[in-house]
Amino acid sequence: MSETESLRRTALYDEHVALGGRLVPFGGFDMPVQYAGILKEHDAVRQRAGMFDLSHMAQFELHGEGVAEWADGLTVNAVGTMKPLQARYNIFCNERGGALDDVLFYRLVDRWLLVVNAGNANKMWEYINACNDRSDVRLESFHGKRALIAVQGPKAVEIVTPFCDIDVAAMKYYFCAEGKVDGEPAVIARTGYTGEDGFELFVDGVVAPRLWRRLLEAGRGAGLEPAGLGARDMLRLEAGMPLYGHELTEEISPIAGGQNWAVKMNKPAFVGKEALAAQLAADDYDRIAGIVLDGRVPARAEYAVFAGERRVGEVRSASIAPSCDNKNIATVLVPKAEAAVGTTLGVEIRGAKHDARVVPLPFYKRT
């Protein structure tokens, strides 16, 4: 069986085809990388609104009285302190402190929703099941069965409000609610991966195509456009958000990846805690830093990074940044000294070194 034949399709696959989306393999699914163009879709999200199919992300439900205590023993951020209907970013680590995946927990009324990256879906499902020896924790997977539609941008509230039976405008950032969207049961979350305001709508796969079409039609006047993975990656990099496999891996810890704020060392024992504590104490680890390159020559992931003539690291993510005067930006993994803001580095591009300077992250922050 070829790679194309083995790819799964989200519930919105036919909608992407009808809209002329350019499909590529991603996370085991056939996904749209762009429709009208990455820059146009980026602009829609920053200025008006864009709509993404995120149904390739795995959705796991966690049931039982023991979920909070159990999950706290596996993750770096606190789970048990979450308020009802709160969402929280978190990371599962291995014993070495490396990241298994970065995830979102949603505390619902009578259960928890865990959303993991598509490329790690099978790994994480196997991992949490292998770690579950409790009678008061039950796990259920809806990967590929439920859909996830994200509407992101300054017009998101205006577009989503008429479809919801709850006051989404009053919802706080990183909170969620259970209600109805276009008359269908849904989890509505004020979360996103673009650096803009917006909502993520968790619905059954059967009703997703109709909702997608209805949102697109209703939002046309507000400038809503379908957006693909290309624009999403550009948007998240500008906003300084990590992408698993780039700024976080099983070898790159949350400390090295810049997610120190999410690592709660005051929690009781959790997987990877000792390794992370040792890393913090030594403070001699390579770490993620943001750079802006001089000129218009773009970098790419894995390009070599130099301090003078000495190779010190590599590029992890790179893109042009329309929100930053169209400068070329990148994240790099380099030693502590080379990660200091203001440091001049060189990036080797097609055999020539191009100057770059280390800048604070994020590159872009909405006002």
BARO-594148 format. One record per residue (C-alpha): residue in three letters; x, y, z. Coordinates in steps of 0.1 Angstrom, whole numbers, plus 5000, padded with zeros to 4 digits. Example, Ala and Ser with C-alpha at 12.3 -4.5 7.8 and 13.67 -1.06 7.14 Angstrom:
% residues 2
ALA512349555078
SER513749895071
This chain:
% residues 367
MET500050005000
SER501450344990
GLU501650645014
THR498750814996
GLU496550504997
SER497250475035
LEU496350835043
ARG493250895063
ARG490751165055
THR489051405079
ALA485251455079
LEU485951775059
TYR488051615031
ASP485351675004
GLU485052035015
HIS488752095009
VAL488551934975
ALA485552144965
LEU487352454976
GLY490452364955
GLY492652304985
ARG496152164978
LEU496351844998
VAL499451705014
PRO500151425038
PHE500351545074
GLY500051345106
GLY498651045087
PHE495951245070
ASP495351415037
MET495351775047
PRO495052115030
VAL498252305030
GLN496652605013
TYR493652724993
ALA494053064977
GLY497553104990
ILE499453105023
LEU500153475024
LYS496453565016
GLU495253315043
HIS497753455068
ASP496453805061
ALA492853695066
VAL493653555101
ARG495653855112
GLN493154115098
ARG489753945097
ALA489353565102
GLY490453235089
MET488952885093
PHE491052575098
ASP490252205097
LEU492052055128
SER490151725127
HIS493451535123
MET494351615159
ALA493551325183
GLN490751375208
PHE490851155239
GLU488251165266
LEU489351085302
HIS486750965327
GLY486750895364
GLU487451055398
GLY491150975395
VAL491951165363
ALA493451475378
GLU495851295402
TRP496751045375
ALA497451305348
ASP499451525372
GLY501851235376
LEU502451225339
THR502651595329
VAL504751895337
ASN501952145342
ALA499252125369
VAL496051945360
GLY494351915393
THR494252295398
MET492252355367
LYS488952525372
PRO485752375357
LEU485552455320
GLN489152575319
ALA491652475292
ARG495352445299
TYR498552375278
ASN500652085290
ILE503451855281
PHE504051485286
CYS507751405291
ASN509951095292
GLU512251005320
ARG515051205304
GLY512951515304
GLY512351515266
ALA508951595254
LEU506651315243
ASP504051565231
ASP502651905239
VAL498851885245
LEU495752075257
PHE493651955286
TYR490052075288
ARG488152025321
LEU484551955311
VAL481551915335
ASP481851535339
ARG485051435320
TRP488251565306
LEU489151625269
LEU492751575259
VAL493851695225
VAL497251565212
ASN499151625180
ALA498151415150
GLY501651275144
ASN501851155180
ALA498251025182
ASN499150655182
LYS502250695204
MET500250895230
TRP497250665230
GLU499550365236
TYR501450565263
ILE498550675284
ASN496950335282
ALA500250175293
CYS500450415322
ASN496950365333
ASP496750105361
ARG493950275380
SER490350155383
ASP489150515386
VAL490450625352
ARG488850525319
LEU490250635285
GLU488350675253
SER489650775218
PHE487650965192
HIS490551015168
GLY489251055133
LYS485651035145
ARG485151375158
ALA485951695140
LEU487652015151
ILE487052345133
ALA488952655143
VAL487853015135
GLN490753245143
GLY491153625139
PRO489753955152
LYS486353885135
ALA486053545151
VAL483553655178
GLU481353825153
ILE481353515130
VAL480853245156
THR478353415179
PRO475153365158
PHE475852985156
CYS476152925194
ASP473552895221
ILE475953045247
ASP477553385250
VAL480953325234
ALA481853685236
ALA481853665274
MET484053345274
LYS487553405288
TYR490653305269
TYR491652945275
PHE488152855288
CYS485552635272
ALA481852545274
GLU479552265264
GLY476652385243
LYS475252375207
VAL476752515175
ASP474252535147
GLY471952325168
GLU474452045173
PRO476151935205
ALA479652085207
VAL482552175230
ILE483352545223
ALA486752665234
ARG488353005232
THR491752865223
GLY493952865192
TYR497452835177
THR497753155157
GLY498453435182
GLU494953575175
ASP491653555193
GLY489353275182
PHE487452965189
GLU487952585184
LEU484652395178
PHE484652025187
VAL481751855169
ASP480851515156
GLY482351435123
VAL478951365107
VAL477751725112
ALA481151895105
PRO480751945067
ARG477452125070
LEU478852345098
TRP481952425078
ARG479852535048
ARG477452745070
LEU480252925088
LEU482052995055
GLU478953135039
ALA477953345070
GLY481453475075
ARG482053575039
GLY480853935046
ALA483353965075
GLY486153845053
LEU486353485066
GLU488553255044
PRO489452885046
ALA493052855057
GLY495552565055
LEU498452425073
GLY500952655056
ALA499352975070
ARG498852805104
ASP502652725106
MET503553085097
LEU501153225122
ARG502253005151
LEU505953075144
GLU505353455144
ALA503553405177
GLY506453205192
MET504452885196
PRO506352555195
LEU505652285169
TYR506251935181
GLY509151785161
HIS510852125158
GLU510952325191
LEU510052025211
THR511051665206
GLU511851355227
GLU515351505230
ILE514351875234
SER512851925268
PRO510252195277
ILE513052375295
ALA515152385264
GLY512152455242
GLY511252775262
GLN508152635279
ASN509652685314
TRP506452865325
ALA504552545320
VAL506852325342
LYS505552325377
MET508552195398
ASN506452235430
LYS504151945419
PRO504751605435
ALA506751355414
PHE505951345377
VAL507651175348
GLY510851355339
LYS510851585370
GLU514351475382
ALA515851525347
LEU514251865343
ALA515451965378
ALA518951865369
GLN518752055337
LEU517552375354
ALA520252345381
ALA523152305356
ASP521752565332
ASP524252445305
TYR521752305280
ASP521152415244
ARG517952615241
ILE515552755216
ALA516053125206
GLY514453345180
ILE516453505152
VAL515753765125
LEU517953725094
ASP519454015075
GLY518354035039
ARG515753845020
VAL517253495018
PRO515153255038
ALA516452985061
ARG515152635064
ALA514852375092
GLU518252195099
TYR520352465084
ALA523652515103
VAL524052805127
PHE527452955135
ALA529053185160
GLY531953325140
GLU533553015124
ARG532252775150
ARG529152575144
VAL526952605175
GLY523552475165
GLU520852445138
VAL517652605126
ARG514452435139
SER511752645122
ALA511852925097
SER509553145077
ILE508953485062
ALA506953695087
PRO504353915071
SER503454055106
CYS507054155111
ASP507754375080
ASN508154055059
LYS511453975076
ASN512853625076
ILE512553475111
ALA513553145126
THR513952955158
VAL517352805165
LEU518752555190
VAL521952695204
PRO524052705236
LYS523152955264
ALA525753215254
GLU524553225218
ALA520953245228
ALA521353585245
VAL519153855229
GLY521254085207
THR523853815198
THR524953805162
LEU524853455145
GLY525453325111
VAL523053085092
GLU524552885064
ILE522252895034
ARG523452725002
GLY527052745012
ALA527153105023
LYS526753245058
HIS524053505064
ASP524053725094
ALA521153705119
ARG520553855154
VAL518853695184
VAL515553865193
PRO513053815221
LEU510153565215
PRO507453595204
PHE508253775171
TYR504653895170
LYS502053975197
ARG498654105190
THR497654435206
